[in-house]
């Protein structure tokens, strides 16, 4: 990955720790790319770029490759949330779904790591410098669906969750176990297209570079 704000090292460089949590969920926002029909994350038009590869469905991690939204991840860990749900305002080529909000993917988090030292050492943008900790999250289950099969987040749905603010890039919504289960059950009932998203991301990556390239030797923490 030729990014000036993202680390180009193996995820095994982090000291991952087992993570105990309840079956609650947190919803976080990600930006989709306008070029694709699929709800892939935003792809940079050229490199280097400030756009971080998040959610990183290639590795099943969130927050490893950059410091963005470190406070949201800290809140996730402190609240002992198990499930991470990804919502987006779809801007892709499916006109029927354009500019509507959908939950398109799910991580079941089973490990965390403090990657602050890695970010300071290997990333040119380490906004976590003043934070006590910068958590990365790692999933043992990953499930993304097509935009047609995604869970739509309407104003009525937000109201049912007791969420009164509008959805933004800094959105974080905590859901109780029953609320989380309803969304996860919906996603799991639909075909998993994670591998399709990975392939589409690689196809659209600038200069035909692979979206994930890891060093052969893991870095020392």
C-alpha positions as CSV (number, residue, x, y, z in Angstrom):
1,X,0.0,0.0,0.0
2,X,1.6,3.2,-1.1
3,X,0.0,5.6,1.4
4,X,1.7,8.4,3.2
5,X,-0.6,8.2,6.1
6,X,-1.0,4.4,6.4
7,X,1.4,1.8,7.7
8,X,2.8,-0.8,5.4
9,X,3.5,-3.5,7.9
10,X,2.0,-6.9,8.8
11,X,-1.0,-6.9,11.2
12,X,1.0,-9.5,13.1
13,X,3.3,-6.8,14.2
14,X,0.8,-5.8,16.9
15,X,0.5,-7.4,20.3
16,X,-3.0,-8.7,19.9
17,X,-4.9,-9.5,23.1
18,X,-8.0,-11.6,23.6
19,X,-11.1,-9.5,24.1
20,X,-14.1,-10.2,26.3
21,X,-17.3,-8.4,25.6
22,X,-21.1,-8.5,25.6
23,X,-23.1,-9.1,22.5
24,X,-23.9,-5.4,22.1
25,X,-23.0,-3.5,18.9
26,X,-21.6,-0.2,17.9
27,X,-22.4,1.4,14.5
28,X,-19.7,3.4,12.9
29,X,-19.6,5.3,9.6
30,X,-17.5,4.7,6.5
31,X,-17.5,6.4,3.1
32,X,-18.3,4.4,0.0
33,X,-16.8,5.0,-3.4
34,X,-18.8,6.6,-6.2
35,X,-17.3,4.6,-9.0
36,X,-18.5,1.1,-8.0
37,X,-21.9,-0.6,-7.7
38,X,-20.6,-2.4,-4.7
39,X,-20.4,-0.7,-1.2
40,X,-16.6,-0.7,-1.1
41,X,-14.8,1.8,1.0
42,X,-13.7,5.1,-0.6
43,X,-10.7,4.5,-3.0
44,X,-8.1,7.3,-3.5
45,X,-7.9,8.8,-7.0
46,X,-4.1,8.9,-6.7
47,X,-1.3,8.1,-4.4
48,X,-0.1,9.2,-1.9
49,X,-3.4,9.9,-0.1
50,X,-4.8,10.8,3.2
51,X,-7.7,8.3,2.8
52,X,-7.2,5.4,5.2
53,X,-8.1,1.8,4.1
54,X,-11.0,1.5,6.6
55,X,-12.8,-0.7,7.2
56,X,-9.9,-3.0,6.2
57,X,-11.9,-6.0,5.1
58,X,-8.7,-7.5,3.6
59,X,-7.3,-8.2,7.1
60,X,-10.5,-8.0,9.2
61,X,-9.1,-5.0,11.2
62,X,-10.3,-1.6,12.1
63,X,-7.9,1.1,13.2
64,X,-4.6,-0.7,12.6
65,X,-3.5,1.2,9.5
66,X,-4.1,4.7,10.9
67,X,-5.2,6.8,13.8
68,X,-8.5,8.0,12.5
69,X,-11.4,7.8,14.9
70,X,-9.2,6.6,17.8
71,X,-11.7,8.0,20.3
72,X,-14.5,5.9,18.8
73,X,-12.4,2.7,19.1
74,X,-11.5,3.6,22.7
75,X,-15.2,4.0,23.5
76,X,-15.9,0.7,21.8
77,X,-13.3,-1.2,24.0
78,X,-14.3,0.6,27.2
79,X,-17.9,-0.3,26.7
80,X,-17.0,-3.9,26.1
81,X,-18.9,-4.1,22.8
82,X,-18.6,-7.2,20.7
83,X,-20.0,-6.3,17.3
84,X,-18.9,-3.6,15.0
85,X,-21.5,-2.5,12.3
86,X,-20.6,-0.3,9.3
87,X,-23.0,2.2,8.1
88,X,-22.6,4.4,5.0
89,X,-24.3,7.0,2.9
90,X,-24.3,5.1,-0.4
91,X,-22.9,7.1,-3.3
92,X,-22.2,4.2,-5.8
93,X,-23.7,3.5,-9.2
94,X,-26.9,1.8,-8.1
95,X,-29.2,4.8,-8.6
96,X,-32.1,3.3,-6.6
97,X,-30.0,3.2,-3.5
98,X,-28.0,6.4,-3.9
99,X,-27.9,8.9,-1.0
100,X,-29.6,6.5,1.4
101,X,-28.1,5.1,4.6
102,X,-27.3,1.4,4.9
103,X,-25.5,-1.0,7.2
104,X,-23.5,-3.1,4.8
105,X,-21.1,-5.0,7.0
106,X,-20.4,-6.6,10.3
107,X,-17.2,-7.5,12.3
108,X,-17.3,-9.7,15.4
109,X,-14.3,-8.4,17.4
110,X,-12.3,-11.0,19.2
111,X,-8.9,-9.2,19.7
112,X,-7.6,-5.7,20.4
113,X,-4.2,-4.2,20.4
114,X,-2.6,-0.9,21.4
115,X,-1.0,0.3,18.2
116,X,0.0,3.8,19.3
117,X,3.7,3.0,19.2
118,X,3.4,1.4,15.8
119,X,1.5,4.5,14.5
120,X,4.2,6.8,15.8
121,X,7.0,4.7,14.4
122,X,5.6,3.8,11.0
123,X,2.8,6.4,10.1
124,X,3.5,10.0,9.1
125,X,0.2,11.0,10.6
126,X,-0.2,9.9,14.2
127,X,-3.0,11.9,15.6
128,X,-3.1,9.5,18.6
129,X,0.1,11.0,20.0
130,X,-1.8,12.7,22.8
131,X,-4.0,9.7,23.5
132,X,-3.2,7.3,26.3
133,X,-3.9,4.4,24.0
134,X,-4.8,3.9,20.3
135,X,-6.8,0.6,19.9
136,X,-6.9,-1.5,16.8
137,X,-9.8,-4.0,16.5
138,X,-9.5,-7.4,14.9
139,X,-12.4,-9.6,13.9
140,X,-12.8,-13.4,13.8
141,X,-16.0,-13.1,11.7
142,X,-16.5,-10.7,8.8
143,X,-19.7,-10.4,6.7
144,X,-20.4,-7.8,4.1
145,X,-23.4,-7.8,1.8
146,X,-24.5,-6.1,-1.5
147,X,-26.2,-2.8,-1.3
148,X,-29.5,-4.4,-2.3
149,X,-29.2,-6.8,0.7
150,X,-28.0,-4.2,3.2
151,X,-30.0,-3.1,6.2
152,X,-31.4,0.4,5.5
153,X,-31.2,3.0,8.3
154,X,-34.2,5.2,8.0
155,X,-35.3,8.0,10.3
156,X,-37.9,5.6,11.8
157,X,-35.1,3.1,12.5
158,X,-33.0,5.8,14.2
159,X,-35.9,6.8,16.3
160,X,-36.5,3.2,17.4
161,X,-32.9,3.2,18.6
162,X,-33.4,6.4,20.5
163,X,-30.9,8.2,18.3
164,X,-31.8,11.8,17.6
165,X,-28.8,13.2,15.9
166,X,-28.1,12.9,12.1
167,X,-25.6,10.4,10.8
168,X,-22.1,11.8,10.2
169,X,-18.6,10.6,9.7
170,X,-18.2,10.7,13.5
171,X,-21.3,8.7,14.2
172,X,-21.2,6.1,16.9
173,X,-24.4,4.4,18.0
174,X,-24.5,1.7,20.7
175,X,-27.1,-0.9,20.3
176,X,-28.4,-3.3,23.0
177,X,-28.1,-7.0,22.4
178,X,-31.6,-7.5,21.0
179,X,-31.2,-4.5,18.6
180,X,-27.8,-5.8,17.5
181,X,-29.0,-9.3,16.9
182,X,-31.8,-8.1,14.6
183,X,-29.3,-6.4,12.3
184,X,-26.7,-9.2,12.4
185,X,-29.4,-11.8,11.7
186,X,-30.4,-9.7,8.7
187,X,-26.9,-9.5,7.3
188,X,-26.1,-13.2,8.0
189,X,-29.2,-14.2,6.1
190,X,-27.7,-12.6,2.9
191,X,-24.8,-13.8,0.8
192,X,-21.4,-12.7,2.1
193,X,-19.6,-10.7,-0.6
194,X,-16.4,-9.7,1.3
195,X,-14.2,-11.4,-1.3
196,X,-16.0,-9.5,-4.0
197,X,-15.3,-6.2,-2.2
198,X,-11.7,-7.1,-1.8
199,X,-11.4,-7.9,-5.5
200,X,-13.2,-4.7,-6.5
201,X,-11.1,-2.6,-4.2
202,X,-7.9,-4.1,-5.8
203,X,-9.3,-3.5,-9.3
204,X,-9.9,0.2,-8.7
205,X,-6.7,0.9,-6.7
206,X,-4.6,3.6,-8.3
207,X,-1.6,2.5,-10.5
208,X,-2.9,-1.1,-10.3
209,X,-1.1,-1.5,-7.0
210,X,-2.5,-4.2,-4.7
211,X,-4.5,-2.6,-1.8
212,X,-2.6,-4.6,0.8
213,X,1.1,-5.4,0.7
214,X,2.7,-6.6,3.9
215,X,6.4,-6.6,4.7
216,X,7.9,-10.1,4.9
217,X,9.5,-9.4,8.3
218,X,7.2,-8.2,11.1
219,X,8.3,-5.0,12.7
220,X,9.3,-4.8,16.4
221,X,7.0,-3.0,18.8
